[in-house]
Amino acid sequence: MRRTLLAIMLGLVAGLGTVLGGCALTRLPNVPLTLTGSPATPPILGPLDGTAAVASRADWESRRVPRLKTLFQSQIYGAMPAPARVDILSRVVLQAPAKGPIGTIERITLAVSLDRPGPWPGGRPVVDMILITPKGKGPFPIIAGGTFCGNDALFPKTPEPQTLKVRTTNMPLPPECGGGLPAFMVEAIFGKNANSPPWEAIARHGYALASWHPGDVVPDVPGIAEPYLAALTPDGTPPDQRTGAIAAWAWTLSRMLDVLAADPRIDPEHMLLWGHSRHGKAALLAAAFDPRPVAVWALQSGTGGASLDRDEVGEPIGAITASFPHWFAPVYATTAARPDARLLDQHQLIGLLAPRSVLVGTGRRDQWGDPHGSFRALMGADPVYRLYGLPGFAQTSLTKPAEVGPLAFYMRPGLHGIHSQDWAQALAFFDRTVPKLPPTAPNISLKP
Ligand code: GCU
């Protein structure tokens, strides 16, 4: 009895804390609607680390791209784990076709084989991927990405899947998940789609959706993550460049694409990635190292994602590496106080995705995510896209995304979170930029 009372008290305190935190958030200042800050440096086609400026598209691809990939690993994210074989352990249909746009909801449990056993139950990472396909034969374009609180939180409203096993693993969730806060409060503060993409509307729009919890591979908890990161770090990697969790989650994205590309219901030419915040960082990094994703939507990815580091606006490197030391290579923290030691900035990460499409979403009250720094990162990547004869980033408005070209940006009102208008922006962008998609019914709104 005493223990239950204590648990209730703790839940209430946590809840109250988050409510008060949430109220405080709503008072965060709006960032200006006119762009501030200086251009991204170094110029993306300019000299880099003692090597000559880029002379052509071929020079970019053969010389600069490999150099940038090496530097992003050795300076920021740590060594990217080696590609690995994926075994499908089980496929379970959680929901068969019923009324509405959904075809099937399936749980695909897969294991990734490593060259040495690690701290996972069974010695290797096991991931439960939820695959939601629209009605019809397909093959369907697919939107893939990890969610913050995992599969349990994916089906908040619909009772059926709740009774079915949406996950088989038992890896710890981030402390913020399950803070005893009722779902309606999470939605009020962090948005209607904070934990669950609008999967019915996505299917109605003609896309399949794949979702999993990146914590299945590396738990998103400082300290606890280390043995998993050590197990994923390639042999011979200097200790200060050990694989970070963002790199591990990016690698996981690619392993998921290995499975999806082999699925006859999925169109391997139209695989798209999305991610919010920390998972937006991972989605951008995944596409930088994997040529298959044809488009990426990074929502509020901030530091280590789409926003520039050098402008010292938003989350400082010192803060992110102190709060989340497992996310990056230890060396990244050492550059916090030495901007001169940094050869890179995030416009170069976006440049590695060229000529593929990138949508960056931000919120006016999410200064921490540095919306202006993200806009200037797209401006900084623009010259590479022009090397491909593409229109680059011609957008001038901070709020209205470009209607032409592979790069676009929007800043909606409000806080750090995922709202239906974010998904409406993303689906409109995917439809516009991923050319050979089958025609979809025009202007389907996401509003129920
Ligand atoms: C924290 C962190 C950010 C991150 C965010 C998130 O706020 O400081 O870098 O993007 O969490 O993932 O929600």
Residues whose N, C-alpha, C, O or C-beta is under 5 A from the ligand:
A	BS01	GCU	H276 S277 R278 Q300 S301 G302 T303
